[in-house]
Amino acid sequence: MDAEAAKMIGAGIAAIPLAGAGVGIGIIFGNFLSGAFRNPSAAAANQQTLLIGFALTEFTGLLGFVIAMILLYVV
């Protein structure tokens, strides 16, 4: 196998967390909205947890993107 082909395959595999981040963010916000509609008085107390979960999920996607770009352009 050519080294260039291996870089492309590795970058494609490293980009898989981008799809997972999109699904994770949808699940996080969907569940938050579901809970907020059921109990609106508790929504403000759970908003900080929502933002922390969003940030960690988004970081996972960004980390996968950065690793894919490093594999394509640096290595």
Contacts in CASP RR format, 6 or more apart in sequence:
PFRMAT RR
TARGET T0000
AUTHOR 0000-0000-0000
METHOD contacts of the structure
MODEL  1
MDAEAAKMIGAGIAAIPLAGAGVGIGIIFGNFLSGAFRNPSAAAANQQTL
LIGFALTEFTGLLGFVIAMILLYVV
7 71 0 8 1.000
7 72 0 8 1.000
7 75 0 8 1.000
8 72 0 8 1.000
10 68 0 8 1.000
10 71 0 8 1.000
11 68 0 8 1.000
11 69 0 8 1.000
11 71 0 8 1.000
11 72 0 8 1.000
12 68 0 8 1.000
14 64 0 8 1.000
14 67 0 8 1.000
14 68 0 8 1.000
14 71 0 8 1.000
15 64 0 8 1.000
15 65 0 8 1.000
15 68 0 8 1.000
16 64 0 8 1.000
17 60 0 8 1.000
17 61 0 8 1.000
17 63 0 8 1.000
17 64 0 8 1.000
17 65 0 8 1.000
18 61 0 8 1.000
18 64 0 8 1.000
18 65 0 8 1.000
20 60 0 8 1.000
20 61 0 8 1.000
21 57 0 8 1.000
21 58 0 8 1.000
21 60 0 8 1.000
21 61 0 8 1.000
21 62 0 8 1.000
22 57 0 8 1.000
22 61 0 8 1.000
24 57 0 8 1.000
25 54 0 8 1.000
25 57 0 8 1.000
25 58 0 8 1.000
28 50 0 8 1.000
28 53 0 8 1.000
28 54 0 8 1.000
28 57 0 8 1.000
29 50 0 8 1.000
29 54 0 8 1.000
32 43 0 8 1.000
32 46 0 8 1.000
32 50 0 8 1.000
35 42 0 8 1.000
35 43 0 8 1.000
35 46 0 8 1.000
36 42 0 8 1.000
36 43 0 8 1.000
36 46 0 8 1.000
END
